[in-house]
Amino acid sequence: LQELEQRGARALARGVILRGARLPALAARLHRALSQAVARGRALRRDRARPGDRVFVTGVFGASALDLARSEKGRAKSRHLPAPRLAAGRALARLSTVGACIDVSDGLLADLGHVLEASGVGAEIDPARVPVPPGFARACARLGRDPRSLALAGGEDYELLFMVRPRG
């Protein structure tokens, strides 16, 4: 499993994209192997949020959307390759206080919505507290883009969004 993770990370770093008719079969085999590698009851799932949980994220949001906006304006080739948060996911899986968790690929608001729908709960977030890369607002302004929209709805950041149970 570690070798598979390492190879996958190296392929991602080189910009390799998996394609082909056998991909669904490969995905099914990987799912079975990975399902067996997680201790019973410790899998990170999107349907485990509860009322009162606090929302946290790893990393920053909007970098991929900003990179795409730059490439669409012809100012640079798209080069943002997010690193999978494998170590963070493993660490979160060991914590009993972590409820729901999801990787953010569809955008922060969309993936938070997936968690909330699957868990049957609601949430409030303060957009001003969403972490963004240094210089993000300035770079968005140069492109005529709204930084809040890119950070909340941009997608492809592959950070983790997770819920933590309150103490007590």
N, C-alpha and C positions, 0 to 999 in steps of 0.2 A: 504494500500500500504506500509506504514511504517512497519507494522508487517510482511508482506511478505519479505521485504528487510532484516529485522532483522533475520528472520528464515533462509533465504537463506545464509546470512553471517555466521550464526552459523553452518549451515550444511557444508558450504565450509571449515570453520575452522576445522571441525571434519573429513574432507576428504570424505564426502558423495558424491557419484556419482549417479545422477538420471538415471535410466534405465527403460525401459518398453515400451509396445506397445501403451500406452496412452499418451506418451510424446508429440507427435505432437498436439494432441487435447489440452493438457495443455498449450503448447507453444502458440497456437492460442488464447486461452482465456486470457493468460497473455498479449499477444500483444495488444489485444483489450482493456484490462483494463489499461495498461500502456499508450497506445496511447491517451486515454481519460484524463489521469492525467497530460499531458503536455499542457501548454498554447499554443494556436494557434500561429504558427510561431516561437516557441522557441525550437522545437526539435533539437537536435544535429544530423546533417546529414553529410554524407561523400561527398555529391555533392555540397557543398557550398564554396569551395576554389576559390579564384580569383587571377589573376596576382597581384603581389605586397604584398600578405599576407606573414606574417612571420610564420615559423613553430616552435611550442613549444611542449614539452612533460611534463607529470607528472613523477616523480620518476626516477628510473634507469633501464637500460636494460642489459640483459645477465644473470641475476641471475638464471632464470629457466633453461636456456641452460647449464650453468655451473653446476648446481645441477644434471641435467641429465647426463652430461659428467662424473661427479664424480661417479654416480651410475653405469654407464656403465663400468667404470674401476674397479668396485667392492670396491671403497673406502668409500662409504656411501650409505645408502638408500636415495632415492629421498624424500625430505621433504619440498621443497619450495612450499608454498601455497600462491600465490599472493592474496592480498586483493582487492576486487573490488573498484574502485575509484568513489563510488556513490556520496559522498559529493562534490568532485571536478567536477563531471559531472553536478550536480545541480547548482553549482556556475557558471560554464561556460555557462550553458543555460540561465542564467540571464544577461549575458553580451552581449550587442549589437555589440561589436567589434569582437566577435568570429564568424568565418565563419564555415569551415568544422571541424568535429571531428570524431574520430574513436577510438575504444579500440584496442590496439595492442595485437593480439593473434597469428597472422601468422608470426610475425617478423616485426621489424621496417620498413625495406625497402619494404617488401611485402604489409603491410597495408598502408604505405605512397603511394605506387603504386595504391592501391584501391582508395584512395582519389583523386589522380591526374587523374586517368582514369575517375572516375565518374564526376569530375569537369571540365575535358577538359583542364587542365593546366599542367605545369611542375614545377620542383623544383630542387634546389641545396642544398645539406646539406654538412656540414663539419664533417666527421666521428670522428675527434678528439674532437668535442664538444658534442658528444652523452654521456650523463651521465651514468656511470657504478658504481657498488657497490665498496666500499673501498676494496683494496687488490685484485681487480678483475684481473688485468694484471698478478700479481704474481701467483694467483691460476690457471689461464689459462696456464701459462708457466709450472707449475708443472705437468699439465695434457697433455702438448704438443699440446694445442689448441690455435688458433689464437683469441685473445680477440676481435679484431675488427669484425671478422666474427660472433662470438657468440653474440655480442651486436647488430649487425645490422640485423642478420638473424635468431637468436635463437628462437624467438617466446615464447608464453605462459607467457609473462610478465604482460599482462592486465593493462598496463599503458594507459593513454590517449594521443593521438597525436591530436593537434588542431592547427588551423590556426587563426591568429589574424590580423585584418585589420590594415594597417598603419594609423597613426594619420594624420589628415588634410583633 
